[in-house]
Amino acid sequence: MDDAKAVGNAADDETPVSLEPSEWFIPSTLAEGQKLYVRARGPLGRTPLVLVHGFFQPASAILDVPGYSMQQALAAQGFRVYLFDLRGYGLSSRPPFMGRPAAESTPSLGCMRDAVADLEDVVRFVLGEEGACA
């Protein structure tokens, strides 16, 4: 994805034992100027997995934490594991409605439609990174 901004990519010669992360901020196709935070671990070219967090906690906080990392554990098994933060969570952009008081904001946390659009953007990005067809 040409518009992705790398923020600390791991070495190109990553091996199955290398668990160093690669990170990007990719553009949202639903909201101009908004970015999605994406992190990958594991060897490029292996079976890719995309981890999706639930509402209330970002992936960057719950799927890759000190002492235990689901992302790192799966990468150690040979998978290429991507996680991302939905817009409004973690390191991704905050939608404009989140800047208003809750009483004036509908929705207060986002919509499933928005989450699906974010997931679609990330899957499209992963397919590009992995050299796969969309």
MDTraj code that builds the backbone (N, CA, C; nanometers):
import mdtraj as md
import numpy as np

residues = "MET ASP ASP ALA LYS ALA VAL GLY ASN ALA ALA ASP ASP GLU THR PRO VAL SER LEU GLU PRO SER GLU TRP PHE ILE PRO SER THR LEU ALA GLU GLY GLN LYS LEU TYR VAL ARG ALA ARG GLY PRO LEU GLY ARG THR PRO LEU VAL LEU VAL HIS GLY PHE PHE GLN PRO ALA SER ALA ILE LEU ASP VAL PRO GLY TYR SER MET GLN GLN ALA LEU ALA ALA GLN GLY PHE ARG VAL TYR LEU PHE ASP LEU ARG GLY TYR GLY LEU SER SER ARG PRO PRO PHE MET GLY ARG PRO ALA ALA GLU SER THR PRO SER LEU GLY CYS MET ARG ASP ALA VAL ALA ASP LEU GLU ASP VAL VAL ARG PHE VAL LEU GLY GLU GLU GLY ALA CYS ALA".split()
xyz = np.array([
    [0.0866, -0.1172, 0.0000],
    [0.0000, 0.0000, 0.0000],
    [0.0904, 0.1223, 0.0000],
    [0.0834, 0.2017, -0.1043],
    [0.1736, 0.3142, -0.1224],
    [0.1558, 0.4240, -0.0182],
    [0.0359, 0.4429, 0.0351],
    [0.0094, 0.5505, 0.1302],
    [0.0460, 0.5148, 0.2734],
    [0.0866, 0.3901, 0.2975],
    [0.1198, 0.3489, 0.4337],
    [0.2471, 0.4184, 0.4783],
    [0.2483, 0.4623, 0.6015],
    [0.3661, 0.5270, 0.6585],
    [0.4280, 0.4317, 0.7590],
    [0.5467, 0.3827, 0.7302],
    [0.6152, 0.2914, 0.8204],
    [0.6623, 0.3669, 0.9434],
    [0.6570, 0.2998, 1.0584],
    [0.7019, 0.3626, 1.1828],
    [0.7987, 0.2727, 1.2592],
    [0.8807, 0.1975, 1.1879],
    [0.9783, 0.1136, 1.2568],
    [0.9788, -0.0278, 1.2044],
    [0.9894, -0.0477, 1.0761],
    [0.9858, -0.1811, 1.0177],
    [1.1045, -0.2644, 1.0634],
    [1.0787, -0.3935, 1.0804],
    [1.1847, -0.4865, 1.1149],
    [1.2686, -0.5149, 0.9910],
    [1.3776, -0.5832, 1.0094],
    [1.4663, -0.6153, 0.8986],
    [1.3962, -0.7013, 0.7950],
    [1.4388, -0.6859, 0.6691],
    [1.3794, -0.7627, 0.5597],
    [1.4118, -0.9110, 0.5697],
    [1.5193, -0.9479, 0.6370],
    [1.5587, -1.0882, 0.6453],
    [1.5021, -1.1557, 0.7708],
    [1.3816, -1.1192, 0.8074],
    [1.3173, -1.1722, 0.9269],
    [1.3064, -1.3250, 0.9181],
    [1.3370, -1.3934, 1.0268],
    [1.3313, -1.5390, 1.0309],
    [1.2230, -1.5819, 1.1276],
    [1.1842, -1.7120, 1.1264],
    [1.0791, -1.7579, 1.2184],
    [1.1075, -1.7289, 1.3652],
    [1.2343, -1.7176, 1.4048],
    [1.2644, -1.6899, 1.5451],
    [1.2638, -1.5397, 1.5746],
    [1.2630, -1.4559, 1.4714],
    [1.2603, -1.3119, 1.4915],
    [1.1185, -1.2667, 1.5234],
    [1.1027, -1.2032, 1.6380],
    [0.9709, -1.1558, 1.6780],
    [0.9659, -1.0043, 1.6842],
    [1.0650, -0.9393, 1.6247],
    [1.0654, -0.7932, 1.6206],
    [0.9477, -0.7438, 1.5388],
    [0.8779, -0.6408, 1.5878],
    [0.7590, -0.5936, 1.5158],
    [0.7910, -0.5007, 1.3991],
    [0.7015, -0.5010, 1.3041],
    [0.6953, -0.3991, 1.1996],
    [0.5677, -0.3219, 1.2277],
    [0.5700, -0.1896, 1.2115],
    [0.4533, -0.1068, 1.2433],
    [0.4283, -0.0055, 1.1326],
    [0.2999, 0.0256, 1.1103],
    [0.2607, 0.1223, 1.0092],
    [0.1411, 0.2027, 1.0579],
    [0.1220, 0.3166, 0.9982],
    [-0.0036, 0.3906, 1.0055],
    [-0.0563, 0.3927, 0.8625],
    [-0.1705, 0.3299, 0.8393],
    [-0.2262, 0.3230, 0.7049],
    [-0.3496, 0.4131, 0.6972],
    [-0.3794, 0.4660, 0.5789],
    [-0.4948, 0.5558, 0.5676],
    [-0.6275, 0.4816, 0.5739],
    [-0.7259, 0.5452, 0.6323],
    [-0.8632, 0.4947, 0.6325],
    [-0.9278, 0.5351, 0.5005],
    [-0.9978, 0.4413, 0.4367],
    [-1.0710, 0.4758, 0.3143],
    [-1.2083, 0.5325, 0.3466],
    [-1.2542, 0.5136, 0.4695],
    [-1.3863, 0.5636, 0.5106],
    [-1.3800, 0.7081, 0.5573],
    [-1.2696, 0.7472, 0.6175],
    [-1.2590, 0.8803, 0.6776],
    [-1.1298, 0.9472, 0.6341],
    [-1.1409, 1.0447, 0.5468],
    [-1.0239, 1.1148, 0.4950],
    [-0.9421, 1.1755, 0.6084],
    [-0.8119, 1.1556, 0.6007],
    [-0.7219, 1.2100, 0.7011],
    [-0.7062, 1.1224, 0.8250],
    [-0.7856, 1.0179, 0.8392],
    [-0.7769, 0.9268, 0.9538],
    [-0.6782, 0.8150, 0.9228],
    [-0.6091, 0.7662, 1.0256],
    [-0.5088, 0.6608, 1.0102],
    [-0.5394, 0.5438, 1.1032],
    [-0.5008, 0.4254, 1.0583],
    [-0.5123, 0.3031, 1.1372],
    [-0.3721, 0.2552, 1.1736],
    [-0.3538, 0.2196, 1.2997],
    [-0.2266, 0.1656, 1.3456],
    [-0.2275, 0.0150, 1.3226],
    [-0.1207, -0.0364, 1.2589],
    [-0.1066, -0.1796, 1.2300],
    [0.0320, -0.2237, 1.2757],
    [0.0382, -0.3390, 1.3437],
    [0.1661, -0.3974, 1.3851],
    [0.1692, -0.5428, 1.3387],
    [0.2856, -0.5855, 1.2878],
    [0.3036, -0.7249, 1.2455],
    [0.4246, -0.7847, 1.3143],
    [0.4156, -0.9141, 1.3410],
    [0.5289, -0.9917, 1.3932],
    [0.5295, -1.1243, 1.3180],
    [0.6467, -1.1811, 1.3098],
    [0.6594, -1.3109, 1.2456],
    [0.7135, -1.2984, 1.1042],
    [0.7499, -1.4106, 1.0472],
    [0.8151, -1.4102, 0.9171],
    [0.7209, -1.3735, 0.8028],
    [0.7644, -1.2779, 0.7228],
    [0.6896, -1.2369, 0.6046],
    [0.6799, -1.3552, 0.5091],
    [0.5632, -1.3712, 0.4484],
    [0.5434, -1.4792, 0.3527],
    [0.4854, -1.6058, 0.4139],
    [0.4691, -1.6090, 0.5441],
    [0.4068, -1.7243, 0.6100],
    [0.2569, -1.6987, 0.6191],
    [0.1813, -1.7908, 0.6729],
    [0.0367, -1.7751, 0.6834],
    [0.0041, -1.6505, 0.7657],
    [-0.0630, -1.5510, 0.7038],
    [-0.0954, -1.4294, 0.7795],
    [-0.2235, -1.4446, 0.8609],
    [-0.2213, -1.3911, 0.9804],
    [-0.3393, -1.3827, 1.0668],
    [-0.3618, -1.2363, 1.0991],
    [-0.4877, -1.1951, 1.1072],
    [-0.5216, -1.0589, 1.1488],
    [-0.6013, -1.0700, 1.2780],
    [-0.5492, -1.0126, 1.3867],
    [-0.6181, -1.0134, 1.5157],
    [-0.7013, -0.8862, 1.5285],
    [-0.8255, -0.9033, 1.5692],
    [-0.9187, -0.7910, 1.5833],
    [-0.9601, -0.7807, 1.7296],
    [-0.9459, -0.6627, 1.7860],
    [-0.9860, -0.6436, 1.9257],
    [-1.1359, -0.6170, 1.9345],
    [-1.1901, -0.6273, 2.0531],
    [-1.3297, -0.5935, 2.0762],
    [-1.3431, -0.4479, 2.1149],
    [-1.4643, -0.4062, 2.1443],
    [-1.4841, -0.2689, 2.1896],
    [-1.4307, -0.2543, 2.3317],
    [-1.3901, -0.1365, 2.3682],
    [-1.3406, -0.0946, 2.4991],
    [-1.1899, -0.1044, 2.5174],
    [-1.1180, -0.1934, 2.4464],
    [-0.9724, -0.2034, 2.4611],
    [-0.9074, -0.2177, 2.3241],
    [-0.7998, -0.1434, 2.2951],
    [-0.7311, -0.1547, 2.1670],
    [-0.6421, -0.2784, 2.1602],
    [-0.6203, -0.3266, 2.0393],
    [-0.5330, -0.4419, 2.0186],
    [-0.3930, -0.4144, 2.0701],
    [-0.3441, -0.2923, 2.0493],
    [-0.2077, -0.2591, 2.0917],
    [-0.1915, -0.2678, 2.2430],
    [-0.3003, -0.2691, 2.3174],
    [-0.2934, -0.2770, 2.4640],
    [-0.3227, -0.4163, 2.5182],
    [-0.4037, -0.4961, 2.4480],
    [-0.4453, -0.6240, 2.5060],
    [-0.3904, -0.7474, 2.4358],
    [-0.3419, -0.7336, 2.3123],
    [-0.2932, -0.8500, 2.2394],
    [-0.1415, -0.8571, 2.2338],
    [-0.0742, -0.7582, 2.2867],
    [0.0717, -0.7554, 2.2877],
    [0.1164, -0.6788, 2.4114],
    [0.1207, -0.7482, 2.5243],
    [0.1498, -0.6843, 2.6519],
    [0.2738, -0.7474, 2.7170],
    [0.3439, -0.6739, 2.8033],
    [0.4597, -0.7308, 2.8732],
    [0.4207, -0.8558, 2.9510],
    [0.5022, -0.9581, 2.9417],
    [0.4759, -1.0815, 3.0141],
    [0.4006, -1.1845, 2.9328],
    [0.3144, -1.1413, 2.8430],
    [0.2467, -1.2346, 2.7532],
    [0.1975, -1.1592, 2.6314],
    [0.2208, -1.2172, 2.5188],
    [0.1766, -1.1571, 2.3946],
    [0.1160, -1.2640, 2.3065],
    [-0.0148, -1.2534, 2.2808],
    [-0.0791, -1.3472, 2.1901],
    [-0.0152, -1.3357, 2.0514],
    [0.0135, -1.2117, 2.0121],
    [0.0751, -1.1904, 1.8819],
    [0.2117, -1.2589, 1.8753],
    [0.2927, -1.2400, 1.9773],
    [0.4267, -1.2987, 1.9794],
    [0.4199, -1.4512, 1.9860],
    [0.3274, -1.5063, 2.0636],
    [0.3136, -1.6522, 2.0749],
    [0.2777, -1.7143, 1.9400],
    [0.1851, -1.6515, 1.8674],
    [0.1465, -1.7035, 1.7356],
    [0.2596, -1.6858, 1.6339],
    [0.3313, -1.5747, 1.6409],
    [0.4442, -1.5522, 1.5511],
    [0.5541, -1.6558, 1.5762],
    [0.5757, -1.6926, 1.7027],
    [0.6764, -1.7928, 1.7360],
    [0.6415, -1.9290, 1.6778],
    [0.5139, -1.9510, 1.6472],
    [0.4704, -2.0756, 1.5848],
    [0.4794, -2.0686, 1.4318],
    [0.5302, -1.9577, 1.3791],
    [0.5543, -1.9470, 1.2365],
    [0.4528, -1.8664, 1.1581],
    [0.3552, -1.8087, 1.2259],
    [0.2561, -1.7267, 1.1564],
    [0.3070, -1.5834, 1.1414],
    [0.2587, -1.5140, 1.0409],
    [0.2784, -1.3689, 1.0278],
    [0.1536, -1.3080, 1.0886],
    [0.1651, -1.2431, 1.2031],
    [0.0492, -1.1977, 1.2799],
    [0.0388, -1.0456, 1.2772],
    [-0.0753, -0.9977, 1.2295],
    [-0.1036, -0.8548, 1.2243],
    [-0.2085, -0.8234, 1.3298],
    [-0.1897, -0.7148, 1.4001],
    [-0.2947, -0.6621, 1.4857],
    [-0.3122, -0.5157, 1.4507],
    [-0.4282, -0.4613, 1.4820],
    [-0.4520, -0.3204, 1.4515],
    [-0.5489, -0.2629, 1.5516],
    [-0.5470, -0.1309, 1.5609],
    [-0.6415, -0.0585, 1.6454],
    [-0.7483, 0.0033, 1.5558],
    [-0.8745, -0.0241, 1.5881],
    [-0.9838, 0.0431, 1.5186],
    [-0.9700, 0.1935, 1.5394],
    [-1.0244, 0.2733, 1.4478],
    [-1.0231, 0.4180, 1.4678],
    [-1.0954, 0.4503, 1.5987],
    [-1.0333, 0.5366, 1.6775],
    [-1.0879, 0.5723, 1.8079],
    [-1.0262, 0.4925, 1.9220],
    [-0.9366, 0.4001, 1.8897],
    [-0.8726, 0.3154, 1.9912],
    [-0.7216, 0.3208, 1.9756],
    [-0.6524, 0.3047, 2.0871],
    [-0.5079, 0.2906, 2.0853],
    [-0.4359, 0.3991, 2.0080],
    [-0.3551, 0.3570, 1.9122],
    [-0.2705, 0.4487, 1.8372],
    [-0.3342, 0.4962, 1.7064],
    [-0.4523, 0.4478, 1.6747],
    [-0.5221, 0.4934, 1.5532],
    [-0.5867, 0.6296, 1.5772],
    [-0.6234, 0.6954, 1.4680],
    [-0.6870, 0.8279, 1.4764],
    [-0.8187, 0.8222, 1.5525],
    [-0.8522, 0.9337, 1.6135],
    [-0.9816, 0.9474, 1.6818],
    [-1.0806, 1.0134, 1.5857],
    [-1.1949, 0.9481, 1.5608],
    [-1.2967, 1.0113, 1.4759],
    [-1.3443, 1.1423, 1.5384],
    [-1.3884, 1.2390, 1.4572],
    [-1.4313, 1.3696, 1.5089],
    [-1.5394, 1.3619, 1.6174],
    [-1.6313, 1.2661, 1.6071],
    [-1.7389, 1.2605, 1.7067],
    [-1.6866, 1.2351, 1.8470],
    [-1.5664, 1.1773, 1.8590],
    [-1.5104, 1.1483, 1.9907],
    [-1.4604, 1.2740, 2.0610],
    [-1.4526, 1.3853, 1.9904],
    [-1.4112, 1.5109, 2.0505],
    [-1.5257, 1.5896, 2.1102],
    [-1.6480, 1.5400, 2.0936],
    [-1.7659, 1.6086, 2.1487],
    [-1.8078, 1.5415, 2.2800],
    [-1.8778, 1.6124, 2.3658],
    [-1.9301, 1.5500, 2.4888],
    [-2.0205, 1.4318, 2.4526],
    [-2.0199, 1.3289, 2.5357],
    [-2.0972, 1.2070, 2.5081],
    [-2.2442, 1.2361, 2.4809],
    [-2.3019, 1.3309, 2.5529],
    [-2.4437, 1.3630, 2.5350],
    [-2.4723, 1.4193, 2.3951],
    [-2.3699, 1.4740, 2.3308],
    [-2.3855, 1.5323, 2.1973],
    [-2.3324, 1.4403, 2.0873],
    [-2.2855, 1.3243, 2.1241],
    [-2.2189, 1.2364, 2.0296],
    [-2.2952, 1.1072, 2.0095],
    [-2.3317, 1.0820, 1.8851],
    [-2.3926, 0.9542, 1.8502],
    [-2.3216, 0.9034, 1.7270],
    [-2.2606, 0.7898, 1.7284],
    [-2.2487, 0.6982, 1.8423],
    [-2.1401, 0.7459, 1.9387],
    [-2.1373, 0.6877, 2.0572],
    [-2.0361, 0.7282, 2.1535],
    [-1.9067, 0.6483, 2.1369],
    [-1.9121, 0.5280, 2.0811],
    [-1.7920, 0.4462, 2.0622],
    [-1.7661, 0.4078, 1.9174],
    [-1.8557, 0.4353, 1.8266],
    [-1.8393, 0.3942, 1.6881],
    [-1.9459, 0.2947, 1.6489],
    [-1.9489, 0.2633, 1.5237],
    [-2.0495, 0.1720, 1.4684],
    [-1.9819, 0.0475, 1.4126],
    [-2.0571, -0.0609, 1.4051],
    [-2.0059, -0.1835, 1.3453],
    [-1.9645, -0.1561, 1.2000],
    [-2.0391, -0.0715, 1.1303],
    [-2.0071, -0.0361, 0.9908],
    [-1.8656, 0.0212, 0.9829],
    [-1.8303, 0.1078, 1.0783],
    [-1.6971, 0.1675, 1.0806],
    [-1.5901, 0.0623, 1.1091],
    [-1.6177, -0.0271, 1.2034],
    [-1.5223, -0.1322, 1.2378],
    [-1.4980, -0.2244, 1.1184],
    [-1.6031, -0.2589, 1.0464],
    [-1.5894, -0.3445, 0.9288],
    [-1.5077, -0.2741, 0.8207],
    [-1.5298, -0.1443, 0.8018],
    [-1.4520, -0.0679, 0.7033],
    [-1.3043, -0.0644, 0.7428],
    [-1.2751, -0.0485, 0.8723],
    [-1.1366, -0.0489, 0.9195],
    [-1.0724, -0.1855, 0.8943],
    [-1.1445, -0.2920, 0.9261],
    [-1.0939, -0.4276, 0.9029],
    [-1.0669, -0.4490, 0.7541],
    [-1.1556, -0.4018, 0.6693],
    [-1.1359, -0.4157, 0.5248],
    [-1.0076, -0.3434, 0.4811],
    [-0.9848, -0.2237, 0.5334],
    [-0.8618, -0.1501, 0.5006],
    [-0.7380, -0.2294, 0.5425],
    [-0.7422, -0.2878, 0.6611],
    [-0.6272, -0.3629, 0.7114],
    [-0.6062, -0.4902, 0.6290],
    [-0.7126, -0.5611, 0.5968],
    [-0.6989, -0.6829, 0.5167],
    [-0.6414, -0.6491, 0.3790],
    [-0.6883, -0.5428, 0.3191],
    [-0.6344, -0.4992, 0.1898],
    [-0.4839, -0.4684, 0.2029],
    [-0.4455, -0.4006, 0.3112],
    [-0.3052, -0.3707, 0.3363],
    [-0.2243, -0.4991, 0.3529],
    [-0.2758, -0.5940, 0.4319],
    [-0.2056, -0.7206, 0.4561],
    [-0.1876, -0.7968, 0.3246],
    [-0.2902, -0.8009, 0.2428],
    [-0.2781, -0.8687, 0.1135],
    [-0.1666, -0.8068, 0.0301],
    [-0.1565, -0.6739, 0.0337],
    [-0.0487, -0.6065, -0.0379],
    [0.0878, -0.6384, 0.0185],
    [0.1000, -0.6388, 0.1507],
    [0.2269, -0.6704, 0.2165],
    [0.2708, -0.8124, 0.1863],
    [0.1740, -0.9017, 0.1816],
    [0.2031, -1.0441, 0.1615],
    [0.2156, -1.0816, 0.0136],
    [0.1875, -0.9843, -0.0753],
    [0.1960, -1.0128, -0.2176],
    [0.0864, -1.1040, -0.2669],
    [-0.0284, -1.1013, -0.1979],
    [-0.1412, -1.1880, -0.2338],
    [-0.2420, -1.1096, -0.3169],
    [-0.3285, -1.1804, -0.3842],
    [-0.4342, -1.1164, -0.4647],
    [-0.5490, -1.0763, -0.3741],
    [-0.6155, -0.9672, -0.4104],
    [-0.7331, -0.9235, -0.3344],
    [-0.8573, -0.9838, -0.3931],
])
top = md.Topology()
chain = top.add_chain()
for i, resn in enumerate(residues, 1):
    res = top.add_residue(resn, chain, resSeq=i)
    for name in ("N", "CA", "C"):
        top.add_atom(name, md.element.get_by_symbol(name[0]), res)
traj = md.Trajectory(xyz[None], top)
